[in-house]
């Protein structure tokens, strides 16, 4: 379970909290249904390296749970259909592009990183792959092999798509992709803010991390996790979102907690049933669990449809 379970110092619950539907991160001893536990988020962040400031955007998806949810309701859980990667996103591309079977992917991490030449997007998939078969498919599709630091890198003819394949890992990148991104600096999992945020969202099947500018006051990074809990009826899934704010100091954590509590209290029709918790730990993290109880709420609601809660938390 996440390192923060049961350690909150203060909490607020909306007046319309519905027992059994409010989904919290971690194992609820009173819940009798089956909780689908996703792979550890912090382990996925070990695949992301950085020098200087952390990358501004990182998304982690658990493909196994994503496919379970898509089998229940493809429209409702569309946010994880392509594992948040251009590798599978284009409508003209096969889901089994280059012979890559989604069932072989254990974790999918997408990174948006910047340098003096602009933003670079790349991803790292871990799993159990047939590297020989995949590279044969790449060659048949017009990709050519180049030697780079750390091994072979396959590039398409236009030079805007790159893949590196082994039996345990598949890396993809877009235009300007530099393999050094995979080895330089230290793992994001060693960054204290991300360790705390990862524990806060532990159990989510998709997590979107955002790093704020190093000069920003208050909240330095935040994460939004998508959580799904199956009831006794395998076709019925209760969903929620977890917003976790990593703050610069305890005073800012208190400010964010107060602002979020007030926002929930003032907007029962949107956030009723939500719980705000100031977690113990260093750096300080504020967690808001938002169960999808109201009309229009579904996976991704906080980051696609209603960013008001995030905005109030940021101050």
C-alpha positions as CSV (number, residue, x, y, z in Angstrom):
1,X,0.0,0.0,0.0
2,X,1.0,3.6,-0.3
3,X,3.4,5.0,2.3
4,X,0.8,7.5,3.5
5,X,-2.2,5.3,4.3
6,X,-3.7,6.3,7.6
7,X,-1.2,9.1,8.4
8,X,-3.3,12.2,7.7
9,X,-3.4,14.9,10.3
10,X,-6.5,16.6,9.2
11,X,-9.3,15.7,6.8
12,X,-12.5,17.2,5.4
13,X,-15.3,15.2,3.9
14,X,-18.1,16.7,1.8
15,X,-21.7,16.4,3.0
16,X,-22.7,14.0,0.3
17,X,-20.1,11.4,0.8
18,X,-21.5,8.0,-0.3
19,X,-20.1,5.1,1.7
20,X,-18.7,2.4,-0.6
21,X,-18.3,4.7,-3.6
22,X,-15.6,7.1,-2.3
23,X,-12.4,5.4,-3.5
24,X,-9.3,6.2,-1.6
25,X,-5.7,5.3,-2.6
26,X,-4.6,2.2,-0.6
27,X,-6.4,-0.8,0.8
28,X,-9.7,0.0,2.5
29,X,-10.3,-2.8,5.1
30,X,-14.0,-2.2,4.9
31,X,-14.3,-2.8,1.2
32,X,-15.4,-6.2,0.1
33,X,-15.0,-5.9,-3.7
34,X,-11.8,-6.5,-5.6
35,X,-9.3,-3.7,-5.8
36,X,-7.1,-3.8,-8.9
37,X,-3.6,-2.8,-7.7
38,X,-1.4,-1.2,-10.3
39,X,2.3,-1.6,-10.6
40,X,4.4,0.7,-8.3
41,X,4.6,4.2,-9.7
42,X,7.9,4.9,-8.0
43,X,9.4,1.9,-9.8
44,X,8.2,3.3,-13.1
45,X,9.9,6.6,-12.3
46,X,13.3,4.8,-12.1
47,X,13.2,4.7,-15.9
48,X,13.2,8.5,-16.1
49,X,16.5,10.4,-15.7
50,X,17.1,14.1,-15.6
51,X,19.8,16.7,-15.0
52,X,18.9,20.1,-13.6
53,X,15.2,20.5,-13.1
54,X,12.9,17.5,-13.5
55,X,11.0,17.1,-16.8
56,X,7.8,19.3,-16.8
57,X,5.4,16.4,-17.7
58,X,5.6,12.7,-17.0
59,X,2.8,10.1,-17.4
60,X,2.8,6.6,-16.0
61,X,0.2,4.0,-17.2
62,X,-0.3,0.4,-16.0
63,X,-1.2,-1.4,-19.3
64,X,-2.6,-4.5,-17.6
65,X,-5.1,-2.6,-15.6
66,X,-5.8,-0.2,-18.5
67,X,-6.8,-3.2,-20.7
68,X,-9.0,-4.6,-17.9
69,X,-10.9,-1.3,-17.8
70,X,-11.1,-0.9,-21.5
71,X,-12.7,-4.3,-21.7
72,X,-15.4,-3.1,-19.3
73,X,-16.1,0.3,-21.1
74,X,-13.9,1.4,-23.9
75,X,-15.5,4.9,-24.1
76,X,-15.4,5.6,-20.4
77,X,-11.7,4.7,-20.1
78,X,-10.4,6.0,-23.4
79,X,-7.7,8.0,-21.7
80,X,-5.6,4.9,-21.4
81,X,-6.4,3.3,-24.8
82,X,-3.1,4.4,-26.3
83,X,-1.0,4.3,-23.1
84,X,-0.5,8.1,-23.7
85,X,2.0,7.5,-26.4
86,X,2.2,8.6,-30.0
87,X,3.6,5.1,-30.8
88,X,0.0,3.9,-30.7
89,X,-2.0,7.1,-31.0
90,X,-2.3,7.8,-34.7
91,X,-5.5,6.4,-36.2
92,X,-3.7,5.0,-39.2
93,X,-1.5,2.8,-37.0
94,X,-2.3,-0.7,-36.0
95,X,-2.6,-1.5,-32.3
96,X,-0.1,-4.2,-32.9
97,X,2.3,-1.9,-34.7
98,X,5.8,-3.5,-35.3
99,X,4.5,-6.7,-33.8
100,X,4.3,-5.1,-30.3
101,X,1.7,-6.8,-28.2
102,X,0.2,-4.6,-25.5
103,X,0.0,-7.7,-23.3
104,X,3.8,-7.7,-23.2
105,X,4.0,-4.2,-21.7
106,X,4.3,-4.0,-17.9
107,X,4.8,-0.3,-17.4
108,X,4.4,2.6,-19.9
109,X,6.1,5.9,-19.1
110,X,5.9,9.0,-21.3
111,X,8.2,12.0,-20.7
112,X,8.1,15.5,-22.0
113,X,11.6,17.0,-21.4
114,X,13.1,20.3,-22.5
115,X,16.5,21.7,-23.4
116,X,17.9,24.7,-25.3
117,X,16.6,23.3,-28.5
118,X,13.0,22.9,-27.3
119,X,10.8,20.2,-26.0
120,X,11.4,16.5,-26.5
121,X,9.0,13.7,-26.0
122,X,10.0,10.1,-25.4
123,X,8.8,7.0,-23.7
124,X,10.1,3.9,-21.9
125,X,8.1,0.6,-21.9
126,X,9.2,-2.2,-19.7
127,X,8.0,-5.8,-20.2
128,X,8.8,-9.0,-22.0
129,X,9.3,-8.3,-25.7
130,X,10.5,-10.3,-28.7
131,X,13.2,-7.9,-29.8
132,X,14.2,-10.0,-32.9
133,X,10.6,-10.0,-34.2
134,X,10.1,-6.3,-33.5
135,X,13.3,-5.2,-35.2
136,X,12.5,-7.3,-38.2
137,X,9.1,-5.5,-38.4
138,X,11.0,-2.1,-38.1
139,X,13.3,-3.0,-41.0
140,X,10.3,-4.1,-43.1
141,X,8.6,-0.7,-42.4
142,X,11.6,1.2,-43.7
143,X,13.4,1.9,-40.4
144,X,17.2,1.7,-40.5
145,X,19.6,0.8,-37.7
146,X,22.2,3.2,-36.3
147,X,24.7,2.7,-33.6
148,X,24.4,5.1,-30.6
149,X,25.5,5.2,-27.0
150,X,24.0,2.1,-25.3
151,X,23.2,0.1,-28.4
152,X,21.3,0.2,-31.7
153,X,18.8,2.9,-32.4
154,X,16.2,2.4,-35.2
155,X,15.1,5.5,-37.2
156,X,12.5,6.0,-39.8
157,X,13.3,7.6,-43.2
158,X,12.1,11.1,-42.2
159,X,14.1,11.1,-39.0
160,X,11.2,11.9,-36.7
161,X,10.6,8.5,-35.1
162,X,13.1,6.4,-33.2
163,X,13.0,3.1,-31.3
164,X,15.4,1.2,-29.2
165,X,14.4,-2.4,-28.5
166,X,15.6,-5.2,-26.2
167,X,13.8,-8.2,-24.7
168,X,13.1,-6.2,-21.5
169,X,12.6,-2.6,-22.7
170,X,11.3,-0.6,-25.6
171,X,12.2,3.1,-25.9
172,X,10.5,5.4,-28.4
173,X,11.3,9.0,-29.2
174,X,10.3,11.7,-31.6
175,X,12.2,14.3,-33.6
176,X,15.4,15.4,-31.9
177,X,15.4,12.4,-29.6
178,X,18.7,12.0,-27.9
179,X,19.5,8.6,-26.3
180,X,21.5,10.4,-23.7
181,X,18.1,11.3,-22.1
182,X,18.0,7.7,-21.0
183,X,21.3,7.7,-19.1
184,X,22.3,11.2,-18.0
185,X,21.5,12.6,-14.6
186,X,19.7,10.7,-11.9
187,X,16.5,8.7,-11.7
188,X,13.4,10.8,-11.0
189,X,12.5,8.2,-8.4
190,X,15.3,9.6,-6.2
191,X,13.8,13.1,-6.2
192,X,12.1,13.5,-2.8
193,X,9.1,15.3,-4.1
194,X,8.4,12.6,-6.6
195,X,8.9,9.9,-4.0
196,X,6.2,11.5,-1.8
197,X,3.9,12.2,-4.7
198,X,4.3,8.6,-5.9
199,X,3.3,7.2,-2.5
200,X,0.3,9.6,-2.5
201,X,-1.1,8.2,-5.8
202,X,0.1,4.6,-5.3
203,X,-2.5,2.2,-6.7
204,X,-3.6,4.5,-9.6
205,X,-3.6,3.0,-13.1
206,X,-2.6,6.3,-14.7
207,X,-0.7,9.2,-13.1
208,X,0.1,12.5,-14.7
209,X,3.0,14.4,-13.0
210,X,3.6,18.1,-13.5
211,X,6.8,19.9,-12.4
212,X,6.5,23.6,-11.8
213,X,9.2,26.1,-12.6
214,X,11.9,26.1,-10.0
215,X,11.2,29.8,-9.3
216,X,7.6,29.2,-8.4
217,X,6.6,29.6,-4.8
218,X,4.5,27.1,-2.8
219,X,3.5,24.0,-4.8
220,X,6.6,22.7,-6.6
221,X,5.1,19.7,-8.3
222,X,1.7,17.9,-8.4
223,X,0.2,14.6,-9.7
224,X,-3.2,13.5,-10.7
225,X,-3.9,9.8,-10.4
226,X,-6.8,7.8,-11.9
227,X,-8.1,5.1,-9.6
228,X,-10.6,2.3,-10.3
229,X,-12.3,-0.2,-8.0
230,X,-14.3,-3.1,-9.1
231,X,-17.4,-3.9,-7.1
232,X,-18.9,-7.4,-6.7
233,X,-20.3,-7.0,-10.2
234,X,-17.3,-7.3,-12.5
235,X,-19.0,-4.9,-14.9
236,X,-19.4,-2.1,-12.3
237,X,-16.4,0.0,-11.7
238,X,-16.3,2.9,-9.2
239,X,-13.8,5.5,-10.2
240,X,-12.1,8.5,-8.6
241,X,-9.2,10.9,-9.1
242,X,-6.5,11.7,-6.6
243,X,-4.8,15.1,-6.7
244,X,-1.5,15.3,-4.8
245,X,0.3,18.6,-4.3
246,X,4.0,18.7,-3.3
247,X,4.7,21.9,-1.4
248,X,7.9,23.8,-0.6
249,X,7.3,23.9,3.1
250,X,4.8,23.2,5.9
251,X,3.3,26.7,5.8
252,X,2.4,26.3,2.1
253,X,1.0,22.9,2.7
254,X,-1.4,24.4,5.3
255,X,-2.4,27.2,2.9
256,X,-3.1,24.7,0.1
257,X,-5.1,22.5,2.5
258,X,-7.2,25.4,3.7
259,X,-7.8,26.5,0.1
260,X,-8.8,23.1,-1.0
261,X,-11.1,22.4,1.9
262,X,-12.9,25.7,1.3
263,X,-13.2,24.9,-2.5
264,X,-14.8,21.6,-1.7
265,X,-17.2,23.1,0.8
266,X,-18.2,25.8,-1.6
267,X,-18.8,23.5,-4.5
268,X,-20.8,20.5,-3.3
269,X,-22.3,20.0,-6.7
270,X,-18.9,19.4,-8.2
271,X,-16.6,18.2,-5.4
272,X,-19.1,16.8,-2.9
273,X,-17.8,13.6,-1.4
274,X,-14.1,14.7,-1.8
275,X,-11.7,14.3,1.1
276,X,-8.7,16.7,1.7
277,X,-5.8,15.3,3.7
278,X,-2.6,17.0,4.8
279,X,-0.1,14.1,4.8
280,X,2.8,13.6,7.1
281,X,6.2,13.5,5.3
282,X,8.9,15.6,4.0
283,X,8.4,17.4,1.6
284,X,4.8,18.1,2.7
285,X,2.0,16.7,0.4
286,X,-1.7,17.5,0.3
287,X,-4.0,14.9,-1.1
288,X,-7.5,15.3,-2.4
289,X,-9.5,12.2,-3.3
290,X,-12.4,13.1,-5.6
291,X,-14.9,10.2,-6.2
292,X,-16.9,10.4,-9.3
293,X,-20.4,10.8,-7.8
294,X,-21.8,13.7,-9.9
295,X,-23.1,14.1,-13.4
296,X,-20.4,14.4,-16.0
297,X,-17.6,13.1,-13.8
298,X,-15.5,10.3,-15.3
299,X,-11.8,9.3,-15.5
300,X,-9.7,12.4,-16.4
301,X,-12.3,14.9,-15.3
302,X,-10.0,16.9,-13.2
303,X,-7.4,17.4,-15.9
304,X,-9.7,17.5,-18.9
305,X,-12.9,19.2,-17.8
306,X,-12.5,20.9,-14.5
307,X,-9.1,22.3,-13.5
308,X,-10.6,24.5,-10.8
309,X,-9.5,22.3,-7.9
310,X,-5.9,22.2,-9.2
311,X,-5.9,25.9,-9.7
312,X,-7.1,26.6,-6.2
313,X,-4.5,24.2,-4.7
314,X,-1.7,25.9,-6.6
315,X,-2.7,29.3,-5.2
